[in-house]
């Protein structure tokens, strides 16, 4: 299988991807989000108010 041809980053200001904009110096490096420790937990929402409880 032939080796892929490396692509150069775009040289114009209309580059739409963040990597090309970072290489052009037009965008600061983007932070990498931290992985979630427990991604399948339910959101921490307050319990719903019942009709007989005061607000």
C-alpha positions as CSV (number, residue, x, y, z in Angstrom):
1,X,0.0,0.0,0.0
2,X,1.5,3.4,-0.9
3,X,2.3,5.9,1.8
4,X,-0.2,8.8,2.1
5,X,0.9,12.1,0.8
6,X,1.2,14.6,3.7
7,X,-1.0,17.6,3.4
8,X,0.2,21.1,4.1
9,X,-1.9,23.4,6.3
10,X,-4.0,25.9,4.5
11,X,-2.3,29.3,3.9
12,X,-5.3,31.5,3.8
13,X,-7.3,33.2,6.5
14,X,-10.5,31.3,5.5
15,X,-9.3,28.0,7.0
16,X,-12.2,26.6,8.9
17,X,-10.4,24.1,11.1
18,X,-8.8,25.0,14.4
19,X,-5.5,23.2,13.7
20,X,-4.9,25.2,10.5
21,X,-5.7,28.4,12.3
22,X,-3.4,27.5,15.1
23,X,-0.6,26.8,12.6
24,X,-1.3,30.2,10.9
25,X,-1.0,31.9,14.3
26,X,-4.6,33.2,14.1
27,X,-5.9,31.1,17.0
28,X,-4.6,30.2,20.4
29,X,-4.1,26.5,21.1
30,X,-7.4,25.0,22.2
31,X,-7.6,23.3,25.5
32,X,-8.2,19.5,25.6
33,X,-11.3,18.7,27.7
34,X,-10.7,16.4,30.7
35,X,-12.4,13.0,30.3
36,X,-15.4,12.4,32.5
37,X,-14.8,10.2,35.5
38,X,-18.3,8.8,35.6
39,X,-20.0,9.7,32.3
40,X,-23.3,7.8,32.9
41,X,-24.4,9.5,36.1
42,X,-27.7,11.4,36.1
43,X,-27.4,15.2,36.4
44,X,-27.4,16.6,39.9
45,X,-30.8,18.3,39.8
46,X,-32.9,19.5,42.8
47,X,-35.9,17.3,43.5
48,X,-39.1,18.6,41.9
49,X,-41.5,20.6,43.9
50,X,-44.8,19.0,44.8
51,X,-48.1,20.9,44.9
52,X,-48.5,20.8,48.6
53,X,-44.9,22.1,49.4
54,X,-44.3,25.8,49.8
55,X,-41.8,27.3,47.4
